[in-house]
Amino acid sequence: MFQRKKKSLDLDEILDGCLKKRSSAQKHLYERFYGFAKSIALRYASSSDEVQEMMNDGFLKIFSKLELYDRNQSFEAWFKTVMVRTCIDYYRKNHSRVGMVDIDDLHYLSYDDNLLAKLSAEEILDLMKHLPPSYRAVFSLFIVEGYSHAEIGKMLGINEGTSRSNLSKARVKMQELIKRYSSDINNYRNVI
């Protein structure tokens, strides 16, 4: 039995439909960018419930602010900016000031970024979930998104030194998590 192949809408058609508040177009946009939105939210969320909340908030903002999108620019870049800002807003509302440490309170901590190279992106995202929210936010914004400490400070309402401190502590914590994870994997392999 032959099935008719669904006509694939191009992005401009979908965006036009969304601007006209057509639910079918919104559904197409949601389905098309679901994975992208989830990959962003996973870097900031502590749980699957938080991921879903961040994604829902992000898509709501995207649908309600779509008229602000300049079609001469990349939609993916605009979408990512809206999602990252939504995740930061969620963080500030739900995790603000939790576990922030000033750089002056930081003692020398060592870390080895080469440990990260040994893991897949999915494994790193899973380990990032174990970071305290303040560390995870700074780690994601600096390492993944490429923001400066000054920009992160403004976004999170912290000073630049605190951003640097939290990044340093996040790296150390990630190293500990990676070592523990690698050890667990090696122990499992030895049992088999």
N, C-alpha and C positions, 0 to 999 in steps of 0.2 A: 504494500500500500504506500502510495506516495503522499508525502505531506508537502503542503505549500510552504515555501520558505517565507518567513515574515520579512516584510520590507523593513530595512534598517533605516531609521531616521537619522539625518545628519544633525550635528549639534545645533546649528542655527535654527533648524525646524523645531527642535526640542525647546530651545530657549524662547523662541517666538510663542510657542504654546504655553510655556510657563508664564510668560509676561501677560498672557491672556487668561491666566488662572485656570488653565485646562488641567484637570486632574490626571488625564492620560499622559500628558507631557511631563508633569511633575513625577509621575511614576517612572517614566523613561529616564529622566535625569537621575532620580534616586537609584535606579537599578544600575545605570551606567557608572555612577561615581560612588556607589556603596563601598566597594573595596578600598578605594582611595581614601574616603572619609574614615573608614575603620582603621586603616593603617596609621592615620594621623592621631586619631583618638586613643589608640592603644599605647602611644608613647606618653600620654598624660594621665591615663586612668588607672585606678587601683583595682578595679573590678569590671566584670562584664556589664554590670548594671550602669556603672559610670560611663563606659564606652558607649552604651546605647543612649544614655542621656545626652552626652556630648554630641553624638551624631544627630540625634533628633533636634537639639538646639541649633546645631550647625546648618542642617537642611532647612529648618524654619527661617533662619537668618538669610540663607541663600535665596529662598523663594520670596521672602519679603523685601530683600534689598537688590534683587536682580536688575532692576532698572538702573542701578548705579554702576553696573558692569560695563566697561568700555570695550566694545567688540573689536577694537583695533589692538587690544592686548590679549594675552593668552588667558583663556578661560580657566585652565588648570591652575595657573599661578594665582588668579583671583580666588578661585575656589579654595586653594590651599591656605591662602591668607585668611579668609573668612573662618575656615575650620580651626586653624591654629589659634586665632584670636578668641574663638568660641571656647576652645579648650582652656585657654588662659583665664577667660572670664569665669568658667566653671571652677577652675582651680582657686581663683581668688575668692569666690563666693563660699567654697566648701572646705578649703584647706589653707587658707591664708594664715600666715604667721606660725604655722605648725613646723617646728623643728628648724627654724632659721637660726643660723649661727654667724656671728660677725667674724670677719677675717682676723681681727685682733685676738680672738679666742682660739684660733687655729694653731695647733702645734704641727710640727713637720710630719707630714704623712707621705708615704711613698706609694706609688702605684705603677703598674706596668700595662700600658695600653696595648701591648702585643697580645695579651690574653684575649682581647676582644676579637682579634683576627682569627682565632681558632674556632669561633662559633658562627652558626648561621644567623641571619637577621631575625628569624623567628625565635631562636633560642635567646638571643639578646633581649628581644621584646618581652619574652616570658620572665627573664631575670629582672628586667627593669621594673616590673610590677612589684617586686619586693623592696624597692627603694622607698624611703619615706617620700610623701608627696612633694615636699619642697625640693629635695634632691632630684627627684624624677623630672620635675618641671624645668629646673635649671639645666640638667643634663640634656634633656630633649631640645630645649631652645638653643643651647650653645653647640652641642655636638651634632645634632641631627638637622636643625633648622638653620644654623649658622649665624645666629644673632650675637651681637657683642654683649659684654657684661653690662655696659651702660644701658643698652636697649632692654635687656632682661630686667635690670633694676627698675626701669620705668614701667614695664609691663606688669611686673609682680608687686610693685610698690615697696621694693627693698633697695638698699644701697648697693653700689657696685662691688664693694668689698664682700658683702654678704653673698652676692652671686658667685664671686670667685671662690669663696669658702665652701659654699654648697656644692659647686662643681668639683672641687678637690675631694670633698668627702664622698660625693657620689661616685667618683672614679675609684676611690679606695673601697667603698662598699661593693661596687660592681666587681672589682678584682676579687674580693672575698667570696662573693656569690659565684663567680666563674670558677675559682679554685675548688670550692665545695662541689659545684656541679660537675666539674671535670673529674674530681676524685670519685664522686658517686658513679659516674659513667664507667670509669676504669674499674672500680670495684665490681660493678655489674658484669662487665666483660670478663673479669677473672672468674666469676662464678659460673659463667656459661662455658 
